[in-house]
Amino acid sequence: MLGVFKRIAAGFLAAFVVMGYMTMINSRDVSADDEYSQYYADYTEIEYVSHKGNPVTLYIDGQTIGIRSTCVTDAEIAVYAESSLKPADSVTGRDSFSFNPTSNMNKDQLYTLSVYFKADGVEQQHDTLYVVKDDKGNIRFLTSLVYEFNLERCSEWWTDEQSLKECLEPQNDIECDDPYVIAYARHITAGCETDWDKAYAIYSHLIKNFAYDNIQLEDASIVYQDDALSLLRRRIAICEGLGNVFTALCRASGIPACVCFGIGSDPYDFIHDDRILNDESPNHAWAAVCLGGKWYSIDPTWDISHSFEGDSYEAGEWVFYEESFNWYLVPIEDFSMSHKICDADTRHGIESSGSCGDDATYEISRDGVLTIHGSGEIILPEGVNGFRKVVFAEDSNITSIGKSCFYDCDIITEIILPDSVTRIEEAAFNTCEDLEYIYLPDGLEYIGLESFDYCDELAYVYIPDSVTKIERFAFDDCQRLVISVPEDLKGFDNNYYLSPAKIIYR
């Protein structure tokens, strides 16, 4: 995800995410006279839930906007003209109520729909929805450009017994079977009677007692680990780490959960900028949890109370803010207004297949295994990254891992390259952050620029004697790595930002 200019890009990109949203550049302006009918949603209701699982339904019925609920003690619905700080119309109420704001709305003008409610004692504020008044005077929800895409990606969320059981298992960075993680989960869920109560206790603990790590975004002196076990002790993390902690604690408590990857951005872009449709470069991570037989998205990064600020980890200080619960158990209609879901479930994959070279094909199975067939060079299409394991078919004859082939496929843990591979091209495994082991075959000759950069969990790599060239930064930022290298390749790590832990020349 970071590329050649990783130091600049990493800090610039993630700094926008922690502030709440990352605005895409050069958004296309849409005037009030534009036709919005192509963005009309096919739904008229959005069902939120309280932290106890009680429904809070936001609906549109002709010219009426309303809420149906039995657990809301305070609520407000307001419509704002674009760029206005004053609502065009608003109403307050409790439980079930509605109002007609159409007399204060102009036809075909874009309005933000702001919804606040206090349900079962917990407040939520949702400001990411858009509505318009159509040519018949009725109010319509506008759907996100990525709504249908997200629905397809969320097809990974199965609710059969076997799939939910698999979402209770440990994964890399999700050590839900570790005694410390189990004890930690039991402590913060003590007294909770239902899974709804346990999940809320875990989320509350996370956003109140952890800090978002702004220092990590700028610190080039160390590669930070984001496994749940380490972060439960450190209590400072960025988005992926927060997702790992929530998921590990839920699984340790018997609640199916998973980490998700995708794009977080300003809701305006998810309506106005159609480039989001083809963007497959994740900049954000969060989690999902299954409660009452249904999957819900949660984003602790955007709710978290505190941040960790300063010039270095040693000199860093906590800056305290008030937490919110606006991104807890968010329905897909709302979540899609600010999140593009590239991988909804890092435990499973969506069954798919396609071409990955002139003479090579791939297929992904439900259990997250990618199988390569064919011969020659392989390059996976952009966006094909929802798999945990890579297998080369026995009859394959793959000779080259092409440029950026597995770029940012950061849930792969192990790869055994076939004996036919002679070249690993530029950035082939760049930012495979969970990759712990790779076998490089005898006969490999070339390892390209930044090919394993940011593979920060690599533990051991043996470079075969057949390798004649290792390009710059090939194993940069692999802080845990012990690497065995032929004597004649000395100096391959010159000018690294972070050299491997140990280099053995033989």
C-alpha positions in Angstrom: 0.0 0.0 0.0 2.9 2.3 0.5 5.2 2.0 -2.5 8.5 3.8 -3.2 7.6 7.0 -1.4 6.5 5.1 1.6 7.7 7.4 4.3 5.9 10.5 3.0 2.8 8.7 1.8 2.2 6.6 4.9 2.1 9.7 7.2 0.1 11.8 4.8 -2.5 9.2 4.1 -3.1 7.9 7.6 -3.2 11.3 9.2 -6.3 12.1 7.3 -7.9 8.8 8.3 -7.4 9.4 12.0 -9.0 12.8 11.8 -12.2 11.0 10.7 -12.2 10.9 7.0 -9.7 11.0 4.1 -10.9 13.4 1.3 -10.1 12.3 -2.2 -8.5 15.0 -4.4 -10.1 16.6 -7.3 -13.7 15.6 -6.5 -16.1 16.3 -9.3 -18.5 19.2 -8.5 -22.2 18.5 -8.9 -24.6 21.4 -9.3 -28.1 21.7 -8.0 -29.4 21.2 -11.5 -27.9 17.8 -11.9 -30.2 14.8 -12.1 -29.9 12.5 -9.1 -32.3 9.8 -10.1 -29.5 7.4 -11.0 -28.4 7.5 -7.3 -31.9 6.9 -5.8 -31.7 4.1 -3.3 -33.9 1.0 -3.8 -34.4 1.0 0.0 -36.7 3.2 2.0 -35.6 2.0 5.5 -32.3 1.7 7.3 -32.4 -0.4 10.4 -30.0 0.6 13.2 -29.8 -1.3 16.4 -29.0 -0.3 20.0 -26.1 -1.9 21.8 -28.6 -4.3 23.2 -29.9 -5.3 19.8 -33.2 -3.4 19.8 -34.1 -2.0 16.4 -34.1 1.7 15.6 -35.6 2.1 12.1 -35.0 5.2 10.1 -37.5 5.4 7.2 -38.8 7.5 4.4 -42.5 7.3 3.3 -43.3 9.6 0.5 -42.8 13.1 1.9 -42.2 11.9 5.5 -39.0 11.0 7.4 -39.4 9.2 10.6 -38.1 6.8 13.3 -39.7 3.7 14.6 -38.5 2.3 17.9 -39.4 1.3 21.4 -36.0 2.0 23.0 -35.3 5.6 22.0 -35.7 8.2 24.8 -34.4 11.2 22.8 -33.9 11.8 19.1 -33.6 14.5 16.4 -33.8 14.3 12.7 -32.6 17.2 10.6 -32.0 18.0 6.9 -29.2 20.3 5.9 -28.7 21.9 2.5 -25.2 21.2 1.2 -22.6 23.4 2.9 -25.1 24.9 5.3 -24.6 24.9 9.1 -28.3 25.6 9.8 -30.9 22.9 9.2 -33.5 23.5 6.6 -35.9 21.6 8.9 -35.7 19.4 11.9 -37.8 17.6 14.5 -37.2 16.0 17.9 -39.0 13.1 19.5 -38.8 9.8 21.2 -39.6 6.2 20.2 -41.7 6.5 17.1 -42.2 9.9 15.4 -42.0 11.5 11.9 -42.2 14.9 10.1 -42.6 16.4 6.6 -39.7 18.7 5.7 -40.5 19.0 2.0 -41.8 22.6 2.2 -38.3 23.6 3.2 -36.5 21.5 0.6 -35.8 22.5 -3.0 -36.3 19.9 -5.8 -33.1 18.2 -6.9 -30.9 19.9 -4.3 -28.6 17.7 -2.2 -29.4 17.5 1.5 -27.5 15.9 4.4 -29.8 13.8 6.6 -28.5 14.1 10.2 -29.9 11.6 12.7 -29.3 11.6 16.5 -30.8 9.2 18.9 -30.3 7.9 22.4 -31.2 4.2 22.4 -31.1 2.0 25.6 -29.1 4.8 27.2 -26.3 5.2 24.6 -26.1 8.1 22.1 -25.4 7.8 18.4 -25.0 10.5 15.8 -25.2 9.7 12.0 -24.4 12.5 9.6 -23.3 10.5 6.5 -26.7 10.1 4.7 -27.9 12.1 1.7 -31.5 12.8 0.6 -33.2 14.8 -2.2 -36.7 15.8 -3.1 -37.6 14.3 -6.4 -39.8 15.8 -9.2 -42.9 14.4 -7.6 -42.2 16.1 -4.3 -41.2 12.9 -2.5 -38.0 12.4 -0.5 -35.5 9.8 -1.6 -32.4 8.3 0.0 -29.3 8.5 -2.2 -27.2 5.4 -2.2 -23.4 5.3 -2.2 -21.6 4.7 -5.4 -20.1 1.6 -3.7 -23.2 0.2 -2.1 -23.7 -2.6 -4.5 -20.0 -3.4 -4.5 -20.1 -3.6 -0.7 -23.1 -5.9 -0.8 -21.1 -8.3 -3.0 -18.0 -8.1 -0.8 -20.1 -8.8 2.3 -21.3 -12.0 0.7 -18.3 -13.4 2.6 -20.3 -13.0 5.8 -22.1 -16.4 6.1 -24.1 -17.3 9.2 -24.1 -21.1 8.9 -22.7 -22.9 11.9 -19.4 -23.9 10.3 -18.6 -20.4 9.1 -19.4 -18.8 12.4 -17.2 -21.5 14.1 -14.3 -20.6 11.8 -14.7 -16.9 12.9 -13.9 -18.0 16.4 -10.6 -19.5 15.5 -7.2 -17.9 16.0 -5.4 -16.2 13.1 -2.2 -14.4 12.6 -2.4 -11.2 14.9 -5.6 -12.5 16.4 -4.5 -14.7 19.2 -7.9 -15.4 20.7 -6.6 -18.7 22.1 -3.8 -17.1 24.2 -4.4 -17.4 28.0 -3.7 -13.7 28.5 -6.2 -12.7 25.8 -8.8 -15.0 27.2 -8.3 -13.7 30.8 -8.5 -10.1 29.5 -11.7 -10.8 27.7 -13.3 -12.5 30.7 -12.3 -9.5 32.9 -13.9 -6.9 30.8 -17.1 -8.9 30.1 -17.6 -10.1 33.7 -21.3 -9.8 34.6 -22.4 -9.6 30.9 -25.3 -12.0 30.3 -25.6 -11.8 26.5 -23.3 -11.6 23.5 -24.8 -8.1 22.8 -23.6 -7.0 26.3 -20.2 -8.7 25.8 -19.5 -7.1 22.4 -20.5 -3.7 23.8 -18.3 -4.1 26.8 -15.4 -5.0 24.6 -16.0 -2.0 22.2 -16.5 0.4 25.1 -13.3 -0.8 26.8 -11.4 -0.4 23.5 -12.5 3.1 22.6 -12.1 4.4 26.2 -8.8 2.8 27.2 -6.8 2.8 23.9 -5.2 5.6 22.0 -4.8 6.1 18.3 -1.1 6.0 17.5 -0.2 9.1 15.5 3.5 8.7 16.3 3.6 5.4 14.4 2.5 7.2 11.3 5.7 9.3 11.2 8.2 7.1 13.0 10.7 5.6 10.5 13.0 4.2 13.3 10.9 1.1 14.1 8.3 -1.2 12.6 5.4 -1.5 15.0 3.6 -4.8 15.6 -0.2 -4.8 15.4 -1.0 -8.2 16.9 -3.7 -8.2 19.5 -1.6 -9.8 22.3 1.1 -7.0 22.1 -1.5 -4.2 21.8 -3.5 -5.3 24.8 -0.3 -4.5 26.8 0.6 -1.4 24.8 -2.9 0.0 24.4 -1.7 2.2 21.5 -2.5 1.3 17.9 -3.6 2.3 14.5 -6.7 1.1 12.7 -5.7 -2.5 11.8 -4.4 -3.1 15.4 -7.7 -1.8 16.8 -9.6 -4.2 14.5 -7.3 -7.1 15.6 -7.9 -6.4 19.3 -11.7 -6.1 19.0 -11.8 -9.3 16.9 -9.5 -11.3 19.3 -11.5 -10.3 22.4 -14.8 -11.1 20.7 -13.5 -14.5 19.6 -12.1 -15.2 23.0 -15.6 -14.5 24.4 -17.3 -16.9 22.0 -18.6 -14.1 19.6 -17.8 -14.5 15.8 -15.9 -11.5 14.5 -13.5 -10.6 11.8 -11.1 -7.9 10.6 -12.1 -5.9 7.5 -10.0 -3.9 5.0 -11.0 -1.1 2.6 -11.2 2.6 2.0 -12.3 5.2 4.4 -13.2 8.6 3.0 -15.5 11.6 3.1 -19.1 10.8 2.3 -19.2 13.5 -0.3 -16.8 11.5 -2.4 -18.9 8.4 -2.2 -21.7 10.3 -4.0 -19.7 12.6 -6.3 -16.5 11.0 -7.3 -16.9 7.9 -9.5 -13.2 7.1 -9.3 -14.0 5.4 -6.0 -15.5 2.6 -8.1 -12.2 1.4 -9.4 -10.0 2.2 -6.4 -8.8 -1.0 -4.9 -6.0 0.4 -2.7 -7.1 0.0 1.0 -6.1 2.8 3.4 -8.1 1.7 6.4 -9.2 -1.3 8.5 -12.0 -2.0 10.9 -13.9 -5.0 12.1 -17.3 -6.8 11.9 -19.2 -8.8 14.5 -22.0 -11.3 14.3 -24.8 -10.7 16.8 -28.3 -12.2 16.8 -27.5 -14.0 13.5 -26.6 -10.9 11.6 -23.2 -9.2 10.8 -22.6 -5.6 11.7 -19.7 -3.3 10.9 -17.8 -1.4 13.6 -15.0 1.2 13.3 -13.3 1.9 16.6 -10.7 4.2 14.9 -13.5 6.7 14.2 -15.0 6.4 17.7 -11.9 6.2 19.8 -11.4 8.6 22.7 -7.7 9.3 22.8 -4.6 9.8 20.6 -0.9 9.3 21.2 1.1 12.3 20.1 4.7 13.4 19.9 8.0 13.1 18.1 8.9 9.7 19.4 7.4 6.8 21.3 9.6 7.6 24.3 8.5 11.2 24.4 4.9 10.6 23.3 1.9 11.7 25.4 -1.8 10.8 25.5 -4.2 13.4 24.4 -7.7 12.8 25.8 -11.0 13.2 24.0 -14.5 12.1 24.6 -15.5 8.8 23.0 -18.5 8.2 20.8 -20.5 5.2 19.6 -21.4 6.5 16.2 -19.6 3.7 14.4 -20.8 0.7 16.4 -23.1 -1.8 14.7 -23.6 0.4 11.6 -25.9 -1.0 8.9 -24.5 -1.4 5.4 -26.6 1.4 3.9 -25.0 3.9 6.2 -21.5 2.4 6.4 -21.3 2.4 2.6 -21.5 6.2 2.6 -18.0 6.5 4.0 -16.4 3.0 3.6 -15.6 0.9 0.6 -15.3 -2.7 1.8 -12.5 -4.4 -0.1 -12.2 -7.4 2.1 -15.1 -8.0 4.5 -13.8 -11.1 6.2 -10.1 -11.9 6.4 -10.9 -15.5 7.6 -12.7 -16.4 4.4 -12.7 -15.6 0.7 -15.2 -15.0 -2.0 -15.1 -17.8 -4.6 -13.8 -16.3 -7.8 -11.4 -17.0 -10.7 -9.7 -15.2 -13.5 -6.6 -14.6 -15.5 -3.3 -13.7 -13.8 -0.9 -13.8 -16.8 -0.8 -14.6 -20.5 -0.8 -18.3 -19.7 -1.9 -18.4 -16.1 -5.1 -18.4 -14.1 -6.1 -18.2 -10.5 -9.0 -19.4 -8.4 -10.0 -18.4 -4.8 -11.9 -20.9 -2.6 -14.3 -20.2 0.3 -11.6 -21.1 2.8 -9.4 -18.3 1.5 -6.9 -20.4 -0.6 -5.7 -18.9 -3.9 -4.5 -21.6 -6.4 -2.3 -20.7 -9.4 -2.5 -22.7 -12.6 -0.5 -22.3 -15.9 2.9 -21.1 -16.8 5.1 -18.0 -17.3 4.8 -14.8 -15.4 2.0 -14.1 -13.0 0.5 -10.7 -12.0 -2.8 -10.7 -10.0 -5.3 -8.2 -11.1 -5.7 -5.2 -8.7 -8.1 -5.8 -6.0 -7.6 -9.6 -5.9 -6.3 -9.9 -2.3 -8.9 -11.6 -0.2 -7.0 -14.8 0.5 -4.8 -16.2 3.3 -2.9 -19.0 1.5 -1.2 -19.4 -1.9 -0.9 -22.8 -3.6 0.7 -23.5 -7.0 -0.9 -26.4 -8.9 1.3 -29.4 -9.4 1.2 -29.1 -13.2 2.0 -25.4 -13.2 5.3 -24.0 -14.6 5.4 -20.4 -13.2 8.7 -18.8 -13.9 8.3 -15.2 -12.6 6.4 -13.5 -9.8 5.5 -10.3 -11.7 5.7 -6.7 -10.6 3.4 -5.9 -7.6 1.8 -9.4 -8.0 1.0 -9.8 -4.3 1.3 -6.2 -3.4 -0.6 -5.4 -0.2 -1.9 -9.0 0.1 -1.3 -8.5 3.8 -3.1 -11.5 5.3 -0.9 -14.2 3.6 1.2 -15.9 6.2 3.2 -18.5 4.2 4.3 -19.0 0.6 6.3 -21.9 -0.9 7.4 -20.9 -4.4 7.7 -23.7 -6.9 11.1 -24.7 -8.3 10.3 -23.3 -11.7 10.4 -19.6 -10.4 13.6 -17.8 -11.5 12.6 -14.1 -10.9 10.8 -12.1 -8.3 10.0 -8.7 -9.8 9.7 -5.2 -8.2 7.3 -5.0 -5.2 6.1 -8.5 -5.8 5.4 -9.1 -2.1 5.6 -5.5 -0.9 3.5 -4.8 2.2 2.6 -8.5 2.8 2.5 -7.5 6.5 1.4 -11.0 7.8 3.9 -13.0 5.8 6.0 -15.0 8.2 7.8 -17.5 5.9 8.6 -17.8 2.3 10.6 -20.6 0.5 12.8 -19.4 -2.3 13.7 -22.2 -4.6 17.2 -23.2 -6.0 17.3 -21.7 -9.4 15.9 -18.3 -8.4 18.2 -15.7 -10.0 16.7 -12.2 -9.4 15.0 -10.4 -6.5 13.6 -7.0 -7.5 13.3 -3.5 -6.0 11.3 -3.4 -2.8 10.1 -6.9 -3.4 9.7 -7.8 0.3 9.6 -4.3 1.7 7.4 -3.9 4.8 7.0 -7.7 5.2 7.6 -6.9 8.8 6.7 -10.4 10.2 9.2 -12.3 8.1 11.2 -14.5 10.4 13.8 -16.3 8.2 14.7 -16.2 4.5 17.4 -18.3 2.9 18.7 -16.8 -0.3 19.8 -19.6 -2.6 23.3 -19.6 -4.2 21.7 -19.2 -7.6 20.6 -15.6 -6.9 22.9 -13.1 -8.7 21.1 -9.8 -8.0 19.1 -8.4 -5.1 17.8 -4.9 -5.9 17.6 -1.9 -3.5 15.3 -2.1 -0.5 14.3 -5.7 -1.3 14.1 -6.6 2.4 13.8 -3.1 3.9 11.6 -2.7 7.0 11.8 -6.4 7.9 12.9 -5.8 11.4 12.4 -9.4 12.7 14.1 -11.0 9.7 17.1 -13.4 9.9 18.4 -13.7 6.4 21.1 -16.1 5.0 22.8 -14.6 1.9 25.6 -15.8 -0.4 28.9 -14.0 0.4 29.1 -12.3 -3.0 25.8 -10.4 -2.4 27.3 -8.4 0.5 26.0 -4.8 0.7 22.5 -5.5 -0.6 21.1 -3.7 2.5 23.0 -0.4 2.0 20.9 2.6 2.9 18.0 0.6 4.3 15.7 2.5 6.6 15.4 -0.6 8.8 17.8 -3.5 8.2 17.0 -7.1 9.0 17.6 -8.3 12.6 20.6 -10.4 11.5 22.3 -11.1 8.2 24.3 -14.3 7.8 26.8 -14.3 4.9 28.0 -17.7 3.8 
